[in-house]
């Protein structure tokens, strides 16, 4: 399954909680069970919205191998 993760999902994924559905979605993408597709514009938006989590943005860039760069 191919997906584009909205910044809302990724921002919510940064919150710690046992029942965090957004974190689960991110983990599915990170592990390759779903394919996360991004464009340069989306990567820029991720960096802007998640600027307070630069290590998370770097992980996103590394974890989404289907990214169009």
Secondary structure in CASP SS format (residue, H / E / C, confidence):
PFRMAT SS
TARGET T0000
AUTHOR 0000-0000-0000
METHOD secondary structure of the structure
MODEL  1
X C 1.00
X E 1.00
X E 1.00
X C 1.00
X C 1.00
X C 1.00
X H 1.00
X H 1.00
X H 1.00
X H 1.00
X H 1.00
X H 1.00
X H 1.00
X C 1.00
X C 1.00
X C 1.00
X C 1.00
X C 1.00
X C 1.00
X C 1.00
X H 1.00
X H 1.00
X H 1.00
X H 1.00
X H 1.00
X H 1.00
X H 1.00
X H 1.00
X H 1.00
X H 1.00
X C 1.00
X C 1.00
X C 1.00
X C 1.00
X E 1.00
X E 1.00
X C 1.00
X C 1.00
X C 1.00
X H 1.00
X H 1.00
X H 1.00
X H 1.00
X H 1.00
X H 1.00
X H 1.00
X H 1.00
X H 1.00
X H 1.00
X C 1.00
X C 1.00
X C 1.00
X C 1.00
X H 1.00
X H 1.00
X H 1.00
X H 1.00
X H 1.00
X H 1.00
X H 1.00
X H 1.00
X H 1.00
X H 1.00
X C 1.00
X C 1.00
X C 1.00
X C 1.00
X C 1.00
X C 1.00
END
